[in-house]
Amino acid sequence: MHSSLFNCFIPVAFLTGSMAIAQSSNYHLEYRPVDEQSTRIVLVNDSSQTIEAFRMVQQCSLIRNSLKQDVLQTPVFSSAIRDAEGGTVQSLGPEHGGTWDITVFQNSEKSQNTGECTPHFDVVLFGDGTYEGDELSAHAMKVQRDGVVAGITEWQEILSEQNADGADVYGLANISSQREDDDRQKVHETFIRASSHHGDESVRLANEFWSGKMIVDSSIAARFHANSNGLISGQSFQRAKDLIEGWKAKVDADTAMKKLNELFPPFLPD
């Protein structure tokens, strides 16, 4: 696909209380009423491939908001992803006719989500590894995945040094917290550097890498700290190990990641 995005929006349908906005022939946005007070923004897949990730931007006067979602940001399947009938699915992204719930806004905030504030997509990634959108945004998406993979690999090594019967769950909780803090500091530092060095692609990519690692370290830290009180070490350890092994299996099975590795070789920050 690899097409450039032209940020124009075409209202393509008005359903009963719903509005559809097309940015591409392969996907569109729908505004669906939740109740009398609120509306949900939904990404609808019109392509033959699943949608695995997207980066959405709202440019509104002097305010710019962005949202990025990726099925590899979590080891489990997302309840925000649904089939064409509205049921939750156990798949890597919505298939043809399926949807991805993006956000809900109050109807009193309609002006902040329509008109000039209508969201658009910088990039959308499909299940075969093709994408529509800006190449740098696609590369950034891939580098965040590289950070996720790095975090998974490092935790596999850390956990392999212990076993369930004698695991030091409190020590592992401290390690996970320290790693999360280190990641957060690097995310902050690279964000500041990227803001002051406009056009420096390597700094932006480094920020994405550390963001990906922080996703993994935060997930492990939450798991250990949630389990370290009241549960035996073996249970906490095994749950963390299962989390990482399941996450790795999900990444290994992802065809798009293999294709993206050919387009954008794995990134390591300086």
C-alpha positions as CSV (number, residue, x, y, z in Angstrom):
1,M,0.0,0.0,0.0
2,H,2.7,2.5,1.1
3,S,0.6,5.5,-0.1
4,S,0.8,9.0,1.1
5,L,-2.1,10.4,3.1
6,F,-4.0,13.4,1.8
7,N,-5.7,14.9,4.9
8,C,-9.1,15.3,3.4
9,F,-12.3,13.9,4.9
10,I,-15.4,12.8,2.9
11,P,-18.6,12.1,4.8
12,V,-19.7,8.9,3.2
13,A,-22.8,7.9,5.1
14,F,-25.2,9.1,7.7
15,L,-26.8,6.2,9.5
16,T,-29.3,6.4,12.3
17,G,-27.5,8.8,14.6
18,S,-24.1,7.8,13.1
19,M,-21.7,9.5,10.7
20,A,-18.9,7.9,8.7
21,I,-15.9,9.7,7.4
22,A,-13.6,8.2,4.8
23,Q,-9.8,9.0,4.6
24,S,-9.0,5.9,2.6
25,S,-10.7,3.1,0.6
26,N,-9.2,0.6,3.1
27,Y,-10.7,2.1,6.3
28,H,-12.9,4.8,7.6
29,L,-14.0,6.4,10.9
30,E,-17.5,6.2,12.3
31,Y,-19.1,8.3,15.0
32,R,-21.5,6.0,16.8
33,P,-23.8,7.1,19.6
34,V,-23.2,5.4,22.9
35,D,-26.2,7.0,24.7
36,E,-27.9,10.4,24.7
37,Q,-24.8,12.1,26.2
38,S,-21.8,10.5,24.4
39,T,-20.4,9.3,21.1
40,R,-17.8,6.7,20.3
41,I,-15.2,7.1,17.5
42,V,-14.6,3.8,15.8
43,L,-12.0,2.8,13.1
44,V,-13.7,0.4,10.6
45,N,-11.6,-1.9,8.5
46,D,-12.6,-1.9,4.8
47,S,-9.6,-3.8,3.6
48,S,-9.0,-7.6,3.0
49,Q,-6.2,-7.5,5.6
50,T,-6.4,-7.1,9.4
51,I,-5.4,-3.7,10.9
52,E,-2.7,-4.1,13.5
53,A,-1.8,-0.6,14.4
54,F,-2.5,3.1,13.8
55,R,-1.3,6.6,14.7
56,M,-4.1,9.1,14.8
57,V,-3.8,12.9,15.0
58,Q,-6.2,15.7,15.9
59,Q,-5.0,19.2,14.9
60,C,-7.4,21.6,16.5
61,S,-6.5,25.4,16.4
62,L,-3.3,25.6,18.5
63,I,-3.8,22.1,20.1
64,R,-2.4,18.9,18.6
65,N,-3.4,15.5,20.1
66,S,-2.2,12.2,19.0
67,L,-3.0,8.6,19.8
68,K,-1.2,5.4,18.8
69,Q,-2.4,1.9,19.2
70,D,-0.7,-1.4,18.3
71,V,-1.8,-5.0,18.9
72,L,1.7,-5.8,20.1
73,Q,1.6,-3.3,22.9
74,T,0.0,-6.0,25.1
75,P,0.3,-9.8,25.3
76,V,-3.4,-10.3,25.4
77,F,-6.2,-9.6,22.9
78,S,-7.9,-6.2,23.1
79,S,-11.6,-5.9,24.0
80,A,-11.6,-2.7,21.9
81,I,-11.3,-4.8,18.7
82,R,-14.5,-6.3,17.4
83,D,-15.8,-8.3,14.4
84,A,-18.4,-7.0,11.9
85,E,-21.2,-8.1,14.2
86,G,-19.8,-6.3,17.2
87,G,-18.5,-9.3,19.1
88,T,-15.0,-9.4,20.7
89,V,-12.5,-11.4,18.7
90,Q,-9.3,-13.3,19.4
91,S,-7.3,-12.0,16.5
92,L,-4.4,-9.6,15.7
93,G,-6.6,-6.6,14.8
94,P,-10.0,-6.2,13.3
95,E,-10.6,-8.1,10.1
96,H,-12.7,-6.9,7.1
97,G,-15.8,-5.1,8.4
98,G,-14.4,-5.3,12.0
99,T,-13.9,-2.3,14.2
100,W,-11.4,-0.8,16.7
101,D,-12.9,1.4,19.4
102,I,-10.7,4.5,19.6
103,T,-12.3,6.9,22.1
104,V,-15.5,8.2,23.6
105,F,-16.4,11.9,23.9
106,Q,-19.3,13.8,25.5
107,N,-21.7,15.3,23.0
108,S,-21.1,18.7,24.6
109,E,-17.5,18.3,23.3
110,K,-18.6,17.6,19.7
111,S,-16.8,20.8,18.4
112,Q,-13.5,19.4,19.7
113,N,-13.9,16.2,17.6
114,T,-15.5,17.3,14.3
115,G,-14.9,19.8,11.6
116,E,-11.3,21.1,11.7
117,C,-10.8,18.8,14.7
118,T,-11.8,15.6,12.9
119,P,-9.1,13.0,13.6
120,H,-6.9,11.8,10.7
121,F,-4.4,8.9,10.5
122,D,-0.7,9.5,10.0
123,V,-0.2,5.8,9.3
124,V,-2.2,2.6,9.4
125,L,-0.5,-0.8,9.5
126,F,-2.0,-3.9,8.0
127,G,-1.6,-7.6,8.9
128,D,0.6,-8.4,5.8
129,G,3.1,-5.7,6.8
130,T,2.0,-3.1,4.3
131,Y,0.9,0.3,5.5
132,E,-0.8,3.5,4.4
133,G,0.7,6.8,5.4
134,D,3.8,8.6,6.2
135,E,7.1,6.6,6.0
136,L,8.6,8.2,9.1
137,S,5.5,7.4,11.1
138,A,5.6,3.8,9.9
139,H,9.3,3.6,10.8
140,A,8.5,5.1,14.3
141,M,5.8,2.5,14.8
142,K,8.2,-0.3,13.9
143,V,10.9,1.1,16.3
144,Q,8.4,1.1,19.2
145,R,7.9,-2.5,18.3
146,D,11.6,-3.0,18.4
147,G,11.6,-1.6,22.0
148,V,8.8,-4.0,22.9
149,V,10.9,-6.9,21.5
150,A,14.0,-5.8,23.4
151,G,12.0,-5.6,26.6
152,I,10.6,-9.1,26.1
153,T,14.0,-10.5,25.3
154,E,15.7,-8.9,28.4
155,W,13.0,-10.2,30.7
156,Q,13.3,-13.7,29.3
157,E,17.0,-13.6,30.3
158,I,16.3,-12.1,33.7
159,L,13.6,-14.7,34.5
160,S,15.6,-17.6,33.2
161,E,18.1,-17.1,36.0
162,Q,15.5,-18.1,38.6
163,N,12.9,-20.8,39.1
164,A,9.4,-20.7,40.5
165,D,10.4,-22.6,43.7
166,G,13.1,-20.2,44.8
167,A,12.3,-17.0,42.9
168,D,13.1,-13.7,44.7
169,V,9.9,-12.0,43.9
170,Y,10.7,-8.9,45.9
171,G,14.0,-8.5,44.2
172,L,12.4,-8.9,40.8
173,A,9.8,-6.3,41.8
174,N,12.6,-3.9,42.6
175,I,14.4,-4.6,39.3
176,S,11.2,-4.1,37.3
177,S,10.5,-0.7,39.1
178,Q,14.1,0.5,38.5
179,R,13.9,-0.5,34.8
180,E,10.5,1.3,34.5
181,D,12.0,4.4,36.1
182,D,15.1,4.3,33.8
183,D,12.8,3.9,30.7
184,R,10.7,6.8,31.8
185,Q,13.8,9.0,32.2
186,K,15.0,8.1,28.7
187,V,11.6,8.7,27.2
188,H,11.6,12.2,28.8
189,E,15.1,13.0,27.7
190,T,14.6,11.9,24.1
191,F,11.3,13.8,24.0
192,I,13.0,17.0,25.1
193,R,15.8,16.5,22.6
194,A,13.4,15.7,19.8
195,S,11.5,18.9,20.6
196,S,14.6,21.0,20.5
197,H,16.1,19.3,17.4
198,H,13.4,19.5,14.8
199,G,13.9,17.0,12.0
200,D,16.4,14.8,13.9
201,E,14.9,11.4,13.0
202,S,17.3,9.4,15.2
203,V,16.2,11.2,18.3
204,R,12.5,10.6,17.5
205,L,13.2,7.0,16.9
206,A,15.1,6.6,20.1
207,N,12.1,8.1,21.9
208,E,9.9,5.4,20.3
209,F,12.3,2.6,21.2
210,W,12.3,3.6,24.9
211,S,8.6,4.0,24.9
212,G,8.3,0.4,23.6
213,K,10.6,-0.9,26.3
214,M,8.7,1.0,29.0
215,I,5.5,-0.7,27.9
216,V,7.0,-4.1,28.8
217,D,8.8,-3.0,32.0
218,S,5.6,-1.3,33.2
219,S,3.6,-4.4,32.6
220,I,6.0,-6.6,34.5
221,A,6.3,-4.0,37.3
222,A,2.6,-3.9,37.7
223,R,2.4,-7.7,37.8
224,F,5.1,-8.1,40.5
225,H,3.8,-5.3,42.7
226,A,0.3,-6.5,42.4
227,N,1.3,-10.0,43.4
228,S,4.1,-9.4,45.9
229,N,1.7,-9.0,48.8
230,G,-0.2,-12.0,49.9
231,L,0.9,-14.5,47.2
232,I,3.8,-16.9,47.3
233,S,6.9,-16.1,45.2
234,G,6.3,-19.0,42.8
235,Q,2.9,-17.7,41.8
236,S,4.1,-14.2,41.1
237,F,7.2,-15.5,39.3
238,Q,5.2,-17.9,37.1
239,R,2.6,-15.3,36.2
240,A,5.3,-12.9,35.0
241,K,7.0,-15.7,33.1
242,D,3.7,-16.7,31.4
243,L,3.1,-13.0,30.5
244,I,6.5,-12.7,28.8
245,E,6.2,-16.1,27.0
246,G,2.7,-15.3,25.8
247,W,3.9,-11.9,24.6
248,K,6.9,-13.4,22.7
249,A,4.6,-16.0,21.1
250,K,2.3,-13.2,19.9
251,V,5.2,-11.2,18.4
252,D,6.8,-14.3,16.8
253,A,3.5,-15.2,15.1
254,D,3.1,-11.7,13.7
255,T,3.6,-11.7,9.9
256,A,3.6,-7.9,9.7
257,M,6.6,-7.7,12.1
258,K,8.6,-10.0,9.8
259,K,7.8,-7.7,6.8
260,L,8.6,-4.6,8.8
261,N,12.0,-6.0,9.7
262,E,12.8,-6.2,6.0
263,L,11.6,-2.6,5.4
264,F,13.1,-1.1,8.6
265,P,16.0,-3.2,10.2
266,P,15.8,-3.5,14.0
267,F,16.8,-0.2,15.7
268,L,19.0,0.2,18.7
269,P,19.5,3.7,20.2
270,D,23.0,5.1,20.7
